[in-house]
Amino acid sequence: MEHEMRAEYEEGVLPHADTPVKIWHMVRLDGTLAMCGRELAPAAATQSAEVWGTPQGEPFCHSCGALYLREHPGDIA
């Protein structure tokens, strides 16, 4: 299963190119439902799952991280 990271923003903030990210979540490719169960904006920024565990992927949802590792135990950064 392929995944990507999708941004969550502060409540009431609309996603734009320069909107600060509150936290990154892991979603199934092209999805908006985070692995932790949070629904994310379809227009939210995304980045490759390969960024997970790097400074570009911080801050990252701990719940999504735990679930992602269960599906991809060999991807520990």
C-alpha positions as CSV (number, residue, x, y, z in Angstrom):
1,M,0.0,0.0,0.0
2,E,1.4,3.4,-0.9
3,H,1.2,6.4,1.5
4,E,1.9,10.1,1.5
5,M,2.1,12.7,4.2
6,R,-0.7,15.3,4.4
7,A,-0.6,18.6,6.4
8,E,-3.0,19.6,9.2
9,Y,-3.3,23.3,9.9
10,E,-4.6,25.3,12.8
11,E,-8.4,25.2,13.1
12,G,-10.1,27.8,10.8
13,V,-6.9,28.3,8.7
14,L,-7.3,27.6,5.0
15,P,-4.4,25.9,3.3
16,H,-2.2,28.0,1.0
17,A,1.4,27.6,-0.2
18,D,2.8,29.6,2.8
19,T,0.4,28.4,5.5
20,P,2.4,27.0,8.5
21,V,1.8,23.3,9.1
22,K,0.5,22.4,12.5
23,I,1.4,18.7,12.2
24,W,2.0,16.1,9.4
25,H,-0.1,13.0,9.1
26,M,0.2,9.8,7.1
27,V,-2.6,9.0,4.6
28,R,-3.1,6.3,2.0
29,L,-2.0,7.7,-1.4
30,D,-4.4,10.5,-2.6
31,G,-6.5,10.1,0.6
32,T,-7.7,12.7,3.1
33,L,-8.3,10.4,6.1
34,A,-5.2,10.1,8.2
35,M,-4.2,6.8,9.6
36,C,-5.0,8.2,13.1
37,G,-8.6,8.9,11.9
38,R,-8.4,12.7,11.5
39,E,-10.0,14.0,8.3
40,L,-7.7,16.4,6.5
41,A,-8.4,19.1,3.9
42,P,-8.3,17.9,0.3
43,A,-6.3,21.1,-0.5
44,A,-3.7,20.5,2.2
45,A,-0.1,20.2,1.3
46,T,1.3,16.7,0.7
47,Q,4.8,15.3,0.6
48,S,6.3,11.9,-0.1
49,A,6.2,9.2,2.6
50,E,10.0,9.0,2.2
51,V,10.2,12.3,4.1
52,W,8.8,10.6,7.2
53,G,11.4,10.5,10.0
54,T,13.4,13.5,8.6
55,P,13.4,17.1,9.6
56,Q,11.1,18.0,6.7
57,G,8.5,15.7,8.1
58,E,8.3,17.3,11.5
59,P,6.2,17.7,13.5
60,F,4.6,14.3,12.8
61,C,1.6,12.7,14.3
62,H,2.7,10.0,16.7
63,S,-0.4,7.9,16.2
64,C,0.1,7.9,12.4
65,G,3.7,7.0,12.9
66,A,2.9,4.0,15.1
67,L,0.3,2.7,12.6
68,Y,2.6,3.4,9.6
69,L,5.4,1.4,11.3
70,R,3.0,-1.5,11.7
71,E,2.4,-1.6,8.0
72,H,6.0,-0.8,7.1
73,P,8.3,-2.2,9.8
74,G,11.4,-2.0,7.6
75,D,11.0,1.7,7.1
76,I,12.4,2.9,10.4
77,A,14.4,6.0,9.7
